[in-house]
Amino acid sequence: MQETAARRIASLASHISAPGSKITAVREPGQAEQAPEWLDHMRTDGWGYADTEFQVNGDGKIALAGSRYPFSGFVFPNFRPWVEKVVGINVEDEVSRPPQRRPAPPVENAAFLAKIKGCCKRMSSSDKDRVFHGHGHTCQEVYAVRFGELERVPDLVVWPGSHADVEAVVNLASQNNVVLIPFGGGTSVSGALSCPSNEKRMIVSLDMHEMNGIKWIDAENMLVCMEAGIVGQDLKRRLEATGFTIGHEPDSLEFSSLGGWIATRASGMKKNTYGNIEDMLVRVKMVTAVGTIDRGVEAPRVAMGPDVQQMVLGSEGTLGVITEAVLRMRKMPVLQKYGSLIFPNLEAGVNFMREIANQRAAPSSIRLVDNEQFQFGLALKPEQKNAFKPIIDGFKKMYVTKWHGFEPLEMCVATVMIEGTAAQVAQQKTTIYGIASQFRGLDAGEENGHRGYFLTFMIAYLRDFGMNYHFIAESFETSVPWSNVLMLCEKVKLKVLSSCKDNGVTTTPFVSCRVTQTYDTGACVYFYFGFSWKGLKDPVGVFSIVENDAREEILALGGSLSHHHGVGKHRQKWLPSQISDTGVALLSGVKKSLDPQNIFGNGNLVGDGQSNTVPEHH
């Protein structure tokens, strides 16, 4: 018996130590040695690809230019009438854009510049690269890039190629008192990438795109190790080619990075199945000014005092640079099925979502949009190429409104996406649609569910389209207990409307919400709002006031400061009220211990929030 056990142990030891027996390297040739090719096609003054935008075509209709998306090249015949009537956009009144101003000459630290070239793969001090790395994607930042100027931008951009490169850059910055701002995908909507305007030291943007390798896959233990600069679309494509997925799909999936997800405590559309980023993270490396943090074990759970990795999660570039991470992964689902359900009103929809959570019946993704967003989605239906389709749609509308008594200006829609085997998908669909029937929910078809996902990736492009015609818009989110979800949706929308009126907005603003990620105790609520700035002397100032008022209302109703966007500088002033003065002291103490010179001086979280001053009410 003992001999048998000994042979088994020896066999296992041999298996573990055998090179390549468990861990498989998956670097593609040259993949981890250069940034992705698509990066060269990014827009410098707005969201996404330079060849993709909504524009008015020769027939006066709005179409989507480019060829990268399912509806690229399509015309949306109902969209122009909708934006003109509901949103107040006049597509005949395009904003004239002034020539882009050159940024101020870079601040130079001679000692740092003398040695930095040997610490990175490439570097740039061009105006284009400096401006591109000097902002994220709040509407305030995009407005400044298009119609004004950024107060401060990085003085140099460097691209490290390895963990060792990052350590060398950080050491050199520490020796010469240079500020480093980590840059992942550049998709921040919290002001996290803006440079503090009062910073006199040299500021260096540390662009992580060159560090985009999948280092290894451990199929036995279902783990994957990746460099932090890998971007969502590349991670998804390359990992799924091996039959695995991590399942993390935020709205910014195309452009945001692994390091950014960890640094902001990100969440994705398929959270219900795969969890949020903190649920996937097993091990992470972060280079700080005093050394590298690395837990050193890939066990599923540890009890080794307070979890140091929790300080890396949500650190927002204030403590160091995340260089690589080990995440849990799963096998690719056999089947993925979209669907949608229509409800008579938002209250019925919210009650349905809560019951789904109570019964632990949530599919991979489920999102409830209010009537305003539902009407918005209808306006964005592409031109029908099937002559019978409008007739069919007419019958569907009659079925819902006449036979079931749904009011067109009250009903809302939930989109769902179910993953698994064919049997699992069928069973889950039966359960979900059965629960929906308790709240008068009706099957609205697979097409609407699929199109809802398409709209997710179009929102920022639409925001930029509106800005061409005096329309300023943005999104913001929160999480809230179930008891307050409906009240928060209604009261925050009313607050936006009243604040706009109080601050001189003369047209009716657009404001809508959706209930997205669900939990046992509550849900995430995501708002979109915007207004025409015609006649306003300071559109950004007014927008900031309205946004501020909306956030105050959210906090008063028991909502969180953020569910997944993070704090940055945009929400910084509210942090002490949310985590207590003692909590702020804890964060400040960690910052002082790991970064005594404030090398990672982006000013996020508990740093200097001077760049986020909200103007007085007009």
Secondary structure in CASP SS format (residue, H / E / C, confidence):
PFRMAT SS
TARGET T0000
AUTHOR 0000-0000-0000
METHOD secondary structure of the structure
MODEL  1
M C 1.00
Q H 1.00
E H 1.00
T H 1.00
A H 1.00
A H 1.00
R H 1.00
R H 1.00
I H 1.00
A H 1.00
S H 1.00
L H 1.00
A H 1.00
S H 1.00
H H 1.00
I H 1.00
S H 1.00
A C 1.00
P C 1.00
G C 1.00
S C 1.00
K C 1.00
I E 1.00
T E 1.00
A C 1.00
V C 1.00
R C 1.00
E C 1.00
P C 1.00
G C 1.00
Q H 1.00
A H 1.00
E H 1.00
Q C 1.00
A C 1.00
P C 1.00
E H 1.00
W H 1.00
L H 1.00
D H 1.00
H H 1.00
M E 1.00
R C 1.00
T C 1.00
D C 1.00
G C 1.00
W C 1.00
G C 1.00
Y E 1.00
A C 1.00
D C 1.00
T C 1.00
E E 1.00
F E 1.00
Q E 1.00
V E 1.00
N C 1.00
G C 1.00
D C 1.00
G C 1.00
K C 1.00
I E 1.00
A E 1.00
L E 1.00
A E 1.00
G C 1.00
S C 1.00
R C 1.00
Y C 1.00
P C 1.00
F C 1.00
S C 1.00
G C 1.00
F C 1.00
V E 1.00
F E 1.00
P C 1.00
N C 1.00
F H 1.00
R H 1.00
P H 1.00
W H 1.00
V H 1.00
E H 1.00
K H 1.00
V H 1.00
V H 1.00
G C 1.00
I C 1.00
N C 1.00
V C 1.00
E C 1.00
D C 1.00
E C 1.00
V C 1.00
S C 1.00
R C 1.00
P C 1.00
P C 1.00
Q C 1.00
R C 1.00
R C 1.00
P C 1.00
A C 1.00
P C 1.00
P C 1.00
V C 1.00
E C 1.00
N C 1.00
A H 1.00
A H 1.00
F H 1.00
L H 1.00
A H 1.00
K H 1.00
I H 1.00
K H 1.00
G H 1.00
C H 1.00
C C 1.00
K C 1.00
R E 1.00
M E 1.00
S E 1.00
S C 1.00
S C 1.00
D H 1.00
K H 1.00
D H 1.00
R H 1.00
V H 1.00
F H 1.00
H C 1.00
G C 1.00
H C 1.00
G C 1.00
H C 1.00
T C 1.00
C H 1.00
Q H 1.00
E H 1.00
V H 1.00
Y H 1.00
A H 1.00
V H 1.00
R H 1.00
F H 1.00
G C 1.00
E C 1.00
L C 1.00
E C 1.00
R C 1.00
V C 1.00
P C 1.00
D C 1.00
L E 1.00
V E 1.00
V E 1.00
W E 1.00
P C 1.00
G C 1.00
S C 1.00
H H 1.00
A H 1.00
D H 1.00
V H 1.00
E H 1.00
A H 1.00
V H 1.00
V H 1.00
N H 1.00
L H 1.00
A H 1.00
S H 1.00
Q H 1.00
N H 1.00
N C 1.00
V C 1.00
V E 1.00
L E 1.00
I E 1.00
P E 1.00
F E 1.00
G C 1.00
G C 1.00
G C 1.00
T C 1.00
S C 1.00
V C 1.00
S C 1.00
G C 1.00
A C 1.00
L C 1.00
S C 1.00
C C 1.00
P C 1.00
S C 1.00
N C 1.00
E C 1.00
K C 1.00
R C 1.00
M C 1.00
I E 1.00
V E 1.00
S E 1.00
L E 1.00
D E 1.00
M C 1.00
H C 1.00
E C 1.00
M C 1.00
N C 1.00
G C 1.00
I E 1.00
K E 1.00
W E 1.00
I E 1.00
D E 1.00
A C 1.00
E C 1.00
N C 1.00
M C 1.00
L E 1.00
V E 1.00
C E 1.00
M E 1.00
E E 1.00
A C 1.00
G C 1.00
I C 1.00
V E 1.00
G H 1.00
Q H 1.00
D H 1.00
L H 1.00
K H 1.00
R H 1.00
R H 1.00
L H 1.00
E H 1.00
A C 1.00
T C 1.00
G C 1.00
F E 1.00
T E 1.00
I C 1.00
G C 1.00
H C 1.00
E C 1.00
P C 1.00
D C 1.00
S C 1.00
L C 1.00
E C 1.00
F C 1.00
S C 1.00
S E 1.00
L H 1.00
G H 1.00
G H 1.00
W H 1.00
I H 1.00
A H 1.00
T H 1.00
R C 1.00
A C 1.00
S C 1.00
G C 1.00
M C 1.00
K C 1.00
K H 1.00
N H 1.00
T H 1.00
Y H 1.00
G C 1.00
N C 1.00
I H 1.00
E H 1.00
D H 1.00
M H 1.00
L E 1.00
V E 1.00
R E 1.00
V E 1.00
K E 1.00
M E 1.00
V E 1.00
T E 1.00
A C 1.00
V C 1.00
G E 1.00
T E 1.00
I E 1.00
D E 1.00
R C 1.00
G C 1.00
V C 1.00
E C 1.00
A C 1.00
P C 1.00
R C 1.00
V C 1.00
A C 1.00
M C 1.00
G C 1.00
P C 1.00
D C 1.00
V C 1.00
Q H 1.00
Q H 1.00
M H 1.00
V H 1.00
L C 1.00
G C 1.00
S C 1.00
E C 1.00
G C 1.00
T C 1.00
L C 1.00
G C 1.00
V E 1.00
I E 1.00
T E 1.00
E E 1.00
A E 1.00
V E 1.00
L E 1.00
R E 1.00
M C 1.00
R E 1.00
K E 1.00
M C 1.00
P C 1.00
V C 1.00
L E 1.00
Q E 1.00
K E 1.00
Y E 1.00
G E 1.00
S E 1.00
L E 1.00
I E 1.00
F E 1.00
P C 1.00
N C 1.00
L H 1.00
E H 1.00
A H 1.00
G H 1.00
V H 1.00
N H 1.00
F H 1.00
M H 1.00
R H 1.00
E H 1.00
I H 1.00
A H 1.00
N H 1.00
Q C 1.00
R C 1.00
A C 1.00
A C 1.00
P C 1.00
S C 1.00
S E 1.00
I E 1.00
R E 1.00
L E 1.00
V E 1.00
D C 1.00
N H 1.00
E H 1.00
Q H 1.00
F H 1.00
Q H 1.00
F H 1.00
G H 1.00
L H 1.00
A H 1.00
L C 1.00
K C 1.00
P C 1.00
E C 1.00
Q C 1.00
K C 1.00
N C 1.00
A C 1.00
F C 1.00
K H 1.00
P H 1.00
I H 1.00
I H 1.00
D H 1.00
G H 1.00
F H 1.00
K H 1.00
K H 1.00
M H 1.00
Y H 1.00
V H 1.00
T H 1.00
K H 1.00
W H 1.00
H C 1.00
G C 1.00
F C 1.00
E C 1.00
P C 1.00
L C 1.00
E C 1.00
M C 1.00
C E 1.00
V E 1.00
A E 1.00
T E 1.00
V E 1.00
M E 1.00
I E 1.00
E E 1.00
G E 1.00
T C 1.00
A H 1.00
A H 1.00
Q H 1.00
V H 1.00
A H 1.00
Q H 1.00
Q H 1.00
K H 1.00
T H 1.00
T H 1.00
I H 1.00
Y H 1.00
G H 1.00
I H 1.00
A H 1.00
S H 1.00
Q C 1.00
F C 1.00
R C 1.00
G C 1.00
L E 1.00
D E 1.00
A C 1.00
G C 1.00
E H 1.00
E H 1.00
N H 1.00
G H 1.00
H H 1.00
R H 1.00
G H 1.00
Y H 1.00
F H 1.00
L H 1.00
T H 1.00
F C 1.00
M C 1.00
I H 1.00
A H 1.00
Y H 1.00
L H 1.00
R H 1.00
D H 1.00
F H 1.00
G H 1.00
M H 1.00
N C 1.00
Y C 1.00
H C 1.00
F E 1.00
I E 1.00
A E 1.00
E E 1.00
S E 1.00
F E 1.00
E E 1.00
T E 1.00
S E 1.00
V E 1.00
P E 1.00
W H 1.00
S H 1.00
N H 1.00
V H 1.00
L H 1.00
M H 1.00
L H 1.00
C H 1.00
E H 1.00
K H 1.00
V H 1.00
K H 1.00
L H 1.00
K H 1.00
V H 1.00
L H 1.00
S H 1.00
S H 1.00
C H 1.00
K H 1.00
D H 1.00
N C 1.00
G C 1.00
V C 1.00
T C 1.00
T C 1.00
T C 1.00
P C 1.00
F E 1.00
V E 1.00
S E 1.00
C E 1.00
R E 1.00
V E 1.00
T E 1.00
Q E 1.00
T E 1.00
Y C 1.00
D C 1.00
T C 1.00
G E 1.00
A E 1.00
C E 1.00
V E 1.00
Y E 1.00
F E 1.00
Y E 1.00
F E 1.00
G E 1.00
F E 1.00
S E 1.00
W C 1.00
K C 1.00
G C 1.00
L C 1.00
K C 1.00
D C 1.00
P H 1.00
V H 1.00
G H 1.00
V H 1.00
F H 1.00
S H 1.00
I H 1.00
V H 1.00
E H 1.00
N H 1.00
D H 1.00
A H 1.00
R H 1.00
E H 1.00
E H 1.00
I H 1.00
L H 1.00
A H 1.00
L C 1.00
G C 1.00
G C 1.00
S C 1.00
L C 1.00
S C 1.00
H C 1.00
H C 1.00
H C 1.00
G C 1.00
V C 1.00
G C 1.00
K C 1.00
H C 1.00
R C 1.00
Q H 1.00
K H 1.00
W H 1.00
L H 1.00
P H 1.00
S H 1.00
Q H 1.00
I H 1.00
S H 1.00
D H 1.00
T H 1.00
G H 1.00
V H 1.00
A H 1.00
L H 1.00
L H 1.00
S H 1.00
G H 1.00
V H 1.00
K H 1.00
K H 1.00
S H 1.00
L H 1.00
D C 1.00
P C 1.00
Q C 1.00
N C 1.00
I C 1.00
F C 1.00
G C 1.00
N C 1.00
G C 1.00
N C 1.00
L C 1.00
V C 1.00
G C 1.00
D C 1.00
G C 1.00
Q H 1.00
S H 1.00
N H 1.00
T C 1.00
V C 1.00
P C 1.00
E C 1.00
H C 1.00
H C 1.00
END
